[in-house]
Amino acid sequence: MLKSVLIVSLSICLFSCENNSKLKSLSGHISHLDVGTELFLDYLTPNKIYVIDTAIVDEEGRFVFNSTIDKTGYYRLKINNQAFLNLVLEKGDTPSIIADGNNLMEDYTVEGSKESNRLKTFQLIYTENKLFLDSLQFFFQDSANDPNLVLELQKAKAEAITRMNNKIIRLINKKTGSLVSLAAVQELNIEKFNEIYLRVDEALHQKLPENKWVINFHTKIESLDKLRIGQPAPTIELKNTEGHSISLASLKGKVVLIDFWASWCRPCRMENPNVVKAYHKYKNKGFDVFSVSLDGVPQQQNPQQDWINAIKADGLTWENHVSDLQGWNSSVVSVFSLKGIPFTLLIDQEGNIIGKNLRGQALENKLATIFK
């Protein structure tokens, strides 16, 4: 949910640098570049990209960065923000790179950096899967009226994701305490592969405890660990639409769906009928809903009224509606590590988490089992 975090385009910007990081003799050859083209070497941290060295392409397409490596980390060789290749370099590496300037991100080889080659392997795994899923999407769009074909396409999608997951797991298992593994593991579903997340976190925390990416990942894992199945749900006490405080603890003794939503959230509003259906079916058997709204985002002129109107329009007739009307600055965002909504937790009569992000039929199935 690093969601979420290191693919070919690095849209998650997994790389940044620290001022005193230096490389020793990173060199190579890049074809199809003009003589005098300036190259940049970046080292990346979660919050900022630092240019740590520059080099000039000579008449033969060769370049040399005159510096030294003293730190393991994520690096980037860049022509500009649209043409770059990603590297994972370890202390003491002296890599040599051969690349095509017309397709720098994909057409390159690296000698002298095993981790950069492992990173390239991960990027290929990710890219192949993405291209396949993109092709399936075209078929989905043309087959909406053919239920049998939709089922086949859904099956093909699930199988493709499973293949990608298996490749990523094999890559991680070869070197768990690696920054490549840190990038790769975040393509796995953390609920399904929690044990692998924990192994990567432990290995990296021991090997690179001062690396800022590792620190951020460790903090994320610690936070998510609070929301594991079987753990007590964090406490919530916020005001309702009338300004009176309501606590989650007041519902102890009931099975409760904690539902994070907002009036402005279209997927939330689309999911609300399922929650309403479950509430009316099981409310007399000990089921309740505790709705936490993230209304209060900057574009809302009257978030409280929007919140009240949505409750009425969607028929959310249970009593437990709370919010501090601070949007994504709400106190619950950090406590529950919210990256997006809708997000739900199902807790038992003692307040322990027994389900996460159960929606639609999945919620109905779980409640049917509980109240059988």
Secondary structure, DSSP 8 states (H G I E B T S, - for coil): -------TT-TT------TT---S-EEEEEES--TT-EEEEEEE-SS-EEEEEEEE--TTSEEEE-----S-EEEEEEEETTEEEEEEE-TT---EEEEETTSTTTSEEEES-HHHHHHHHHHHHHHHHHHHHHHHHHHHHH-TT-HHHHHHHHHHHHHHHHHHHHHHHHHHHH-SSSHHHHHHHTTS-TTTTHHHHHHHHHHHHHH-TT-HHHHHHHHHHHHHHTTSTTSB----EEE-TTS-EEEGGGGTTSEEEEEEE-TT-HHHHHHHHHHHHHHHHHGGGTEEEEEEE----TT-SSHHHHHHHHHHHTT--SSEEE--S-GGGSHHHHHTT--SSSEEEEE-TTSBEEEES--HHHHHHHHHHHT-
